[in-house]
Amino acid sequence: MKEAIHNKLNKRQYLTRQGDVWPYVMFVITGQIRWAMLVTSGKEHILFNIEENKSFWGQLIFADGEMPALS
C-alpha cells in the first residue's frame, strides 16, 4: 500500500505523545502497543493495550485537536 507507513518500534519507544496531532489508523502486525495517559503525579495510567492483528482509529481522524494520551 502506498499510503501505509511501516514502523518497527523498540520497547519504551513512543509512537505519539500527549499533545501531538496524530490523525492516523494503526494496525499492529506483531506485539502490542500500550496506550497510556500521564496523570498529575507524573505517573502513567494505562488506558488500554492494542494487541497484534488489531487496529486502532485515533479520534483525530474525526475531529481536530491533540492526542489526549501517549502510546
Secondary structure as UniProt FT lines:
FT   TURN            11..12
FT   TURN            18..19
FT   STRAND          25..28
FT   STRAND          32..38
FT   TURN            40..41
FT   STRAND          44..51
FT   TURN            52..53
FT   STRAND          54..57
FT   HELIX           59..61
//
